[in-house]
Amino acid sequence: MKSVTRVVIILTIRKPCLSLGEAYNRLMLFDSLIQHRDLILSIGIFSLTFVGIVFEVFDKAVVAISGAILLLLLGVLSFEQAIESINFEIVALLGAMMIIVEIAQESGLFTMLNFKLAKYSKGNPFLIFCFLLW
């Protein structure tokens, strides 16, 4: 409690128009900001990353990796927490889907489906939409 009193007295001395209650409130606000440092940093990094991805300032992967590295370097996340938060099953599923789509694209499956869809719908956009929903 002595250190809080000293800080309040110092704040009061530097700015004489500041009452003791106002100085204490400012100190508590500053203390609250320090306690929520990780939250403030993570929201800021997320916002910068989101803006970087939306406006495509750099490549999306570079922006996302940079955000993750900043979280690690600033101590918001530990390396163990970062590894635990990765769902490797989803990463494997996405990787397998990308491989299947690449094989289907190279084999011409999507081109064939496009021609068949255009043939059966006779170019009617509504029928194409209905075929895609089906």
C-alpha positions as a Python dict, from the first residue, in 0.01 Angstrom:
ca = {
    (1, 'M'): (0, 0, 0),
    (2, 'K'): (295, 233, 61),
    (3, 'S'): (403, 218, -305),
    (4, 'V'): (51, 304, -419),
    (5, 'T'): (48, 601, -183),
    (6, 'R'): (387, 719, -311),
    (7, 'V'): (273, 698, -673),
    (8, 'V'): (-47, 884, -591),
    (9, 'I'): (154, 1155, -414),
    (10, 'I'): (396, 1181, -708),
    (11, 'L'): (105, 1207, -953),
    (12, 'T'): (-55, 1469, -735),
    (13, 'I'): (267, 1672, -705),
    (14, 'R'): (334, 1672, -1081),
    (15, 'K'): (-15, 1792, -1163),
    (16, 'P'): (-149, 2001, -875),
    (17, 'C'): (-502, 2024, -1013),
    (18, 'L'): (-532, 1644, -984),
    (19, 'S'): (-721, 1537, -676),
    (20, 'L'): (-619, 1233, -474),
    (21, 'G'): (-921, 1037, -600),
    (22, 'E'): (-849, 1121, -964),
    (23, 'A'): (-485, 1019, -924),
    (24, 'Y'): (-590, 689, -767),
    (25, 'N'): (-837, 626, -1051),
    (26, 'R'): (-567, 691, -1310),
    (27, 'L'): (-331, 457, -1127),
    (28, 'M'): (-596, 184, -1120),
    (29, 'L'): (-659, 235, -1492),
    (30, 'F'): (-287, 201, -1562),
    (31, 'D'): (-271, -108, -1340),
    (32, 'S'): (-570, -255, -1524),
    (33, 'L'): (-396, -197, -1859),
    (34, 'I'): (-86, -376, -1732),
    (35, 'Q'): (-294, -669, -1609),
    (36, 'H'): (-466, -698, -1947),
    (37, 'R'): (-147, -659, -2150),
    (38, 'D'): (-183, -996, -2323),
    (39, 'L'): (-545, -928, -2413),
    (40, 'I'): (-466, -586, -2556),
    (41, 'L'): (-168, -719, -2753),
    (42, 'S'): (-363, -1014, -2892),
    (43, 'I'): (-655, -793, -3002),
    (44, 'G'): (-412, -549, -3165),
    (45, 'I'): (-218, -822, -3346),
    (46, 'F'): (-543, -987, -3458),
    (47, 'S'): (-673, -655, -3591),
    (48, 'L'): (-352, -584, -3783),
    (49, 'T'): (-348, -937, -3923),
    (50, 'F'): (-714, -914, -4024),
    (51, 'V'): (-661, -579, -4199),
    (52, 'G'): (-350, -716, -4372),
    (53, 'I'): (-542, -1018, -4501),
    (54, 'V'): (-851, -821, -4609),
    (55, 'F'): (-659, -552, -4797),
    (56, 'E'): (-398, -804, -4922),
    (57, 'V'): (-105, -583, -4827),
    (58, 'F'): (120, -890, -4841),
    (59, 'D'): (53, -1255, -4918),
    (60, 'K'): (-213, -1394, -4683),
    (61, 'A'): (10, -1673, -4557),
    (62, 'V'): (293, -1430, -4478),
    (63, 'V'): (55, -1202, -4284),
    (64, 'A'): (-94, -1494, -4087),
    (65, 'I'): (247, -1640, -4001),
    (66, 'S'): (375, -1294, -3901),
    (67, 'G'): (82, -1252, -3663),
    (68, 'A'): (150, -1590, -3505),
    (69, 'I'): (522, -1515, -3470),
    (70, 'L'): (444, -1178, -3308),
    (71, 'L'): (220, -1351, -3054),
    (72, 'L'): (505, -1588, -2969),
    (73, 'L'): (777, -1321, -2956),
    (74, 'L'): (576, -1085, -2736),
    (75, 'G'): (499, -1366, -2492),
    (76, 'V'): (123, -1364, -2540),
    (77, 'L'): (139, -1737, -2620),
    (78, 'S'): (399, -1989, -2521),
    (79, 'F'): (529, -2231, -2781),
    (80, 'E'): (349, -2518, -2606),
    (81, 'Q'): (18, -2330, -2610),
    (82, 'A'): (63, -2255, -2980),
    (83, 'I'): (127, -2621, -3063),
    (84, 'E'): (-166, -2736, -2846),
    (85, 'S'): (-403, -2499, -3026),
    (86, 'I'): (-332, -2652, -3368),
    (87, 'N'): (-588, -2914, -3468),
    (88, 'F'): (-371, -3149, -3673),
    (89, 'E'): (-672, -3360, -3781),
    (90, 'I'): (-821, -3057, -3958),
    (91, 'V'): (-484, -2972, -4113),
    (92, 'A'): (-458, -3329, -4247),
    (93, 'L'): (-817, -3316, -4378),
    (94, 'L'): (-757, -2987, -4559),
    (95, 'G'): (-431, -3118, -4706),
    (96, 'A'): (-602, -3433, -4834),
    (97, 'M'): (-886, -3229, -4986),
    (98, 'M'): (-638, -3001, -5163),
    (99, 'I'): (-462, -3305, -5311),
    (100, 'I'): (-792, -3454, -5431),
    (101, 'V'): (-903, -3123, -5588),
    (102, 'E'): (-567, -3083, -5764),
    (103, 'I'): (-591, -3435, -5909),
    (104, 'A'): (-953, -3376, -6019),
    (105, 'Q'): (-857, -3046, -6183),
    (106, 'E'): (-563, -3196, -6372),
    (107, 'S'): (-776, -3486, -6493),
    (108, 'G'): (-1034, -3247, -6639),
    (109, 'L'): (-1321, -3351, -6411),
    (110, 'F'): (-1436, -2994, -6346),
    (111, 'T'): (-1427, -2904, -6716),
    (112, 'M'): (-1638, -3210, -6799),
    (113, 'L'): (-1888, -3123, -6525),
    (114, 'N'): (-1911, -2766, -6657),
    (115, 'F'): (-1987, -2883, -7009),
    (116, 'K'): (-2251, -3131, -6887),
    (117, 'L'): (-2409, -2867, -6664),
    (118, 'A'): (-2425, -2619, -6952),
    (119, 'K'): (-2567, -2888, -7184),
    (120, 'Y'): (-2847, -2999, -6948),
    (121, 'S'): (-2942, -2647, -6839),
    (122, 'K'): (-2920, -2503, -7193),
    (123, 'G'): (-2747, -2196, -7048),
    (124, 'N'): (-3034, -2110, -6811),
    (125, 'P'): (-2874, -1950, -6502),
    (126, 'F'): (-3163, -2051, -6276),
    (127, 'L'): (-3129, -2419, -6374),
    (128, 'I'): (-2753, -2402, -6322),
    (129, 'F'): (-2818, -2261, -5974),
    (130, 'C'): (-3070, -2540, -5902),
    (131, 'F'): (-2825, -2807, -6024),
    (132, 'L'): (-2556, -2665, -5796),
    (133, 'L'): (-2793, -2670, -5497),
    (134, 'W'): (-2899, -3025, -5569),
}
